[in-house]
């Protein structure tokens, strides 16, 4: 059975605002880190190599902030695939505290793109079969 990609992240001083809770743009940075880690660790497609010729930009993002996260807490960040298209991936994500309470959840749509040599133009490019096979291991239809 397929499983989500999971990473833990400790809330640091750099993440919080004056109220002592995670400043909302930091949550989006954490999400981007989760996507980057997923591509490198699970899909064997590190951004350092991918971005020589391709990219995986976010084209749609839906976020719900459910509960504040505070300095020193640890978040369990989960990412899974809801739909795999030819060149796009619709992912669900959820950040929970160590008690399992949801702090953040939503969906992010990523599109595989290719750059022209001068990097002035990009266009959607279908995933190859090997990449589709790797991504499909994270499809969770009931999430």
Residue frames relative to the residue before (quaternion, step in Angstrom):
aa qw qx qy qz dx dy dz
X 1.0000 0.0000 0.0000 0.0000 0.00 0.00 0.00
X 0.4998 -0.6704 0.4673 0.2870 3.55 -0.99 0.84
X 0.1891 -0.7718 0.6025 0.0745 3.53 -1.21 0.71
X 0.5220 -0.5987 0.4771 0.3760 3.61 -1.18 0.33
X 0.4830 -0.5844 0.5494 0.3511 3.53 -1.33 0.25
X 0.0728 -0.8296 0.5533 -0.0182 3.59 -0.73 1.06
X 0.0327 0.7584 -0.6496 0.0424 3.53 -1.08 0.90
X 0.2989 -0.7211 0.5916 0.2017 3.55 -1.22 0.55
X 0.0177 -0.7862 0.6176 0.0090 3.55 -1.18 0.63
X 0.3275 -0.7352 0.5669 0.1755 3.53 -0.88 1.03
X 0.4195 -0.6853 0.5344 0.2623 3.56 -0.97 0.89
X 0.1369 -0.8020 0.5812 0.0150 3.53 -0.67 1.19
X 0.7134 -0.4398 0.3370 0.4290 3.53 -1.35 0.25
X 0.6324 0.5616 -0.3279 0.4209 3.60 1.02 -0.78
X 0.6707 0.5274 -0.2883 0.4346 3.59 1.19 -0.50
X 0.7240 0.5018 -0.2414 0.4071 3.57 1.10 -0.64
X 0.3906 -0.6808 0.5690 0.2453 3.51 -1.37 0.34
X 0.7838 -0.3445 0.2454 0.4548 3.56 -1.33 -0.14
X 0.6566 0.5079 -0.3032 0.4680 3.60 1.16 -0.59
X 0.5164 -0.6702 0.3997 0.3528 3.60 1.28 -0.12
X 0.6201 0.5004 -0.3544 0.4895 3.57 1.26 0.36
X 0.6592 -0.5023 0.3649 0.4244 3.56 -1.24 0.40
X 0.3851 -0.6943 0.5710 0.2089 3.56 -0.89 1.07
X 0.5700 -0.6801 0.3238 0.3283 3.60 -0.58 1.15
X 0.6442 0.5022 -0.3776 0.4361 3.70 0.88 -0.59
X 0.5857 0.5732 -0.3785 0.4302 3.61 1.14 -0.49
X 0.5833 0.5575 -0.3741 0.4573 3.59 1.12 -0.60
X 0.6713 0.4903 -0.3053 0.4646 3.60 0.96 -0.83
X 0.6067 0.5244 -0.3494 0.4847 3.59 1.11 -0.60
X 0.6377 0.5207 -0.3194 0.4693 3.59 1.02 -0.81
X 0.6241 0.5238 -0.3309 0.4762 3.57 1.06 -0.74
X 0.6488 0.5087 -0.3203 0.4665 3.58 0.91 -0.86
X 0.6330 0.5188 -0.3258 0.4732 3.61 1.02 -0.77
X 0.6312 0.5310 -0.3279 0.4606 3.58 1.02 -0.78
X 0.6463 0.5016 -0.3108 0.4839 3.59 0.95 -0.87
X 0.6623 0.5065 -0.3076 0.4584 3.59 0.89 -0.92
X 0.6561 0.5001 -0.3071 0.4745 3.61 0.96 -0.84
X 0.6237 0.5409 -0.3347 0.4542 3.59 1.01 -0.81
X 0.6741 0.4906 -0.2999 0.4637 3.57 0.87 -0.92
X 0.7065 0.4541 -0.2773 0.4667 3.59 0.93 -0.81
X 0.7817 0.3935 -0.1930 0.4436 3.58 0.67 -1.11
X 0.7817 0.3399 -0.1741 0.4931 3.59 0.92 -0.83
X 0.7764 0.3428 -0.1721 0.5001 3.58 1.01 -0.78
X 0.3416 -0.7718 0.4687 0.2606 3.59 1.34 -0.07
X 0.5593 0.5544 -0.4000 0.4689 3.54 0.99 0.95
X 0.0732 -0.8452 0.5282 0.0356 3.61 0.51 1.16
X 0.5876 -0.5984 0.4203 0.3464 3.52 -1.07 0.79
X 0.6050 0.5832 -0.3611 0.4044 3.61 1.03 -0.71
X 0.7076 0.3933 -0.2484 0.5319 3.59 1.13 -0.59
X 0.6445 0.5562 -0.3252 0.4117 3.57 0.89 -0.97
X 0.7297 0.4761 -0.2588 0.4170 3.56 0.82 -0.97
X 0.4389 0.6534 -0.4815 0.3855 3.57 1.24 0.27
X 0.8229 0.1216 -0.0324 0.5541 3.60 1.05 -0.77
X 0.7896 0.2435 -0.0964 0.5549 3.58 1.18 -0.53
X 0.1457 -0.7572 0.6234 0.1296 3.50 -1.38 -0.01
X 0.2318 -0.7507 0.6008 0.1477 3.53 -1.33 0.13
X 0.0150 0.8561 -0.5164 0.0164 3.60 0.65 1.07
X 0.4816 -0.6105 0.5506 0.3037 3.48 -1.35 0.48
X 0.1166 -0.8127 0.5685 0.0533 3.59 -0.79 1.00
X 0.7804 0.0653 -0.0657 0.6183 3.57 1.26 -0.24
X 0.0060 -0.8016 0.5957 -0.0509 3.55 -1.01 0.88
X 0.0226 -0.7657 0.6426 -0.0167 3.54 -0.88 1.03
X 0.0018 -0.8155 0.5744 -0.0716 3.55 -0.72 1.13
X 0.0604 -0.7522 0.6542 0.0505 3.52 -1.13 0.75
X 0.2523 -0.7471 0.6024 0.1240 3.53 -0.84 1.10
X 0.1604 -0.8472 0.5056 0.0306 3.57 -0.44 1.25
X 0.8024 -0.0270 0.0941 0.5888 3.57 0.96 -0.87
X 0.5127 -0.6462 0.4710 0.3126 3.56 -1.01 0.80
X 0.1940 -0.7304 0.6410 0.1340 3.55 -1.21 0.63
X 0.2281 -0.8205 0.5207 0.0605 3.55 -0.87 1.02
X 0.7064 -0.4579 0.3590 0.4030 3.49 -1.34 0.47
X 0.8033 0.2754 -0.2277 0.4764 3.57 -0.91 0.98
X 0.5782 0.5750 -0.3895 0.4282 3.60 1.18 -0.35
X 0.3180 -0.7138 0.5870 0.2114 3.54 -1.30 0.38
X 0.2235 -0.7650 0.5932 0.1136 3.54 -0.92 0.98
X 0.2301 -0.7064 0.6481 0.1676 3.53 -1.14 0.71
X 0.1374 -0.8139 0.5642 0.0206 3.54 -0.45 1.29
X 0.0723 -0.8094 0.5827 -0.0118 3.57 -0.79 1.10
X 0.0385 -0.7775 0.6276 -0.0144 3.55 -1.05 0.87
X 0.0720 0.7812 -0.6168 0.0645 3.57 -0.97 0.87
X 0.4817 -0.6563 0.5059 0.2853 3.55 -1.30 0.35
X 0.2298 -0.7667 0.5889 0.1124 3.53 -0.91 1.01
X 0.7921 -0.0494 0.0505 0.6063 3.58 1.12 -0.68
X 0.1521 -0.7667 0.6200 0.0683 3.54 -0.99 0.94
X 0.1375 -0.7912 0.5939 0.0487 3.54 -0.62 1.19
X 0.7554 -0.3547 0.2697 0.4804 3.55 -1.26 -0.27
X 0.8108 0.0830 -0.0101 0.5793 3.58 0.88 -1.01
X 0.7213 0.4291 -0.2433 0.4861 3.60 1.22 -0.04
X 0.1664 -0.7467 0.6357 0.1033 3.51 -1.32 0.47
X 0.1674 -0.7323 0.6510 0.1091 3.56 -0.95 0.93
X 0.0661 -0.8121 0.5796 -0.0148 3.55 -0.56 1.22
X 0.2766 -0.6873 0.6401 0.2035 3.49 -1.25 0.59
X 0.0312 -0.7908 0.6103 0.0344 3.56 -1.18 0.50
X 0.0236 -0.7727 0.6344 -0.0001 3.51 -1.26 0.56
X 0.1443 -0.7447 0.6468 0.0788 3.54 -1.05 0.91
X 0.0452 -0.8072 0.5883 -0.0150 3.56 -0.71 1.11
X 0.4579 -0.6265 0.5345 0.3349 3.55 -1.23 0.43
X 0.7117 -0.4764 0.3001 0.4201 3.59 -1.25 0.12
X 0.6364 0.4950 -0.3303 0.4908 3.59 1.27 -0.19
X 0.5673 -0.6280 0.3619 0.3909 3.58 1.30 0.04
X 0.4837 0.6495 -0.4503 0.3760 3.60 1.23 0.22
X 0.4457 -0.7147 0.4819 0.2416 3.54 -0.89 1.00
X 0.2133 -0.7657 0.5985 0.1002 3.55 -0.91 1.02
X 0.7923 0.0024 0.0770 0.6053 3.55 1.01 -0.90
X 0.1189 0.7774 -0.6155 0.0517 3.56 -1.09 0.70
X 0.2245 0.7879 -0.5551 0.1434 3.54 -1.21 0.39
X 0.4398 -0.6460 0.5505 0.2937 3.50 -1.34 -0.48
X 0.0663 -0.7689 0.6346 0.0417 3.52 -1.17 0.67
X 0.1965 -0.7599 0.6099 0.1093 3.55 -0.98 0.91
X 0.1149 -0.7856 0.6079 0.0087 3.52 -0.81 1.15
X 0.1352 -0.7864 0.5980 0.0763 3.57 -1.06 0.73
X 0.3854 -0.6970 0.5618 0.2238 3.54 -0.95 0.96
X 0.0079 0.8112 -0.5832 0.0417 3.58 -0.72 1.07
X 0.2787 -0.7129 0.6174 0.1814 3.52 -1.33 0.46
X 0.3303 -0.7287 0.5700 0.1872 3.54 -1.12 0.77
X 0.4457 -0.6012 0.5646 0.3481 3.54 -1.21 0.44
X 0.6954 -0.4958 0.3134 0.4152 3.58 -1.20 0.44
X 0.7073 0.4380 -0.2638 0.4882 3.60 1.02 -0.75
X 0.3926 -0.7610 0.4214 0.2986 3.58 1.41 -0.05
X 0.4548 0.6907 -0.4456 0.3428 3.58 1.19 0.46
X 0.7795 0.2149 -0.1211 0.5758 3.58 1.21 -0.36
X 0.0900 -0.7638 0.6361 0.0632 3.50 -1.21 0.64
X 0.0161 -0.7792 0.6260 0.0253 3.54 -1.22 0.50
X 0.5978 -0.5621 0.4323 0.3739 3.54 -1.17 0.61
X 0.0517 -0.7821 0.6210 -0.0003 3.53 -1.06 0.86
X 0.4843 -0.6862 0.4593 0.2891 3.57 -0.76 1.02
X 0.5039 -0.6134 0.5133 0.3261 3.53 -1.18 0.64
X 0.4411 -0.6568 0.5266 0.3110 3.57 -1.09 0.63
X 0.6993 -0.4974 0.3122 0.4076 3.59 -1.24 0.35
X 0.6204 0.5458 -0.3455 0.4447 3.58 1.01 -0.75
X 0.6761 0.4772 -0.2922 0.4795 3.59 0.94 -0.88
X 0.6208 0.5353 -0.3423 0.4591 3.60 1.01 -0.76
X 0.6396 0.5229 -0.3259 0.4597 3.58 0.99 -0.81
X 0.6642 0.4990 -0.3024 0.4672 3.60 0.95 -0.85
X 0.6699 0.4977 -0.2947 0.4655 3.57 0.91 -0.92
X 0.6497 0.5608 -0.3244 0.3977 3.58 0.94 -0.89
X 0.5629 0.6027 -0.3848 0.4145 3.62 1.19 -0.36
X 0.7090 0.4253 -0.2427 0.5074 3.59 1.28 -0.29
X 0.4215 0.6873 -0.4784 0.3480 3.60 1.26 0.26
X 0.0060 0.7635 -0.6446 0.0398 3.53 -0.84 1.09
X 0.2451 -0.8246 0.4945 0.1241 3.57 -0.24 1.21
X 0.7302 0.4401 -0.2508 0.4585 3.60 1.11 -0.55
X 0.5047 0.6533 -0.4316 0.3637 3.63 1.18 0.16
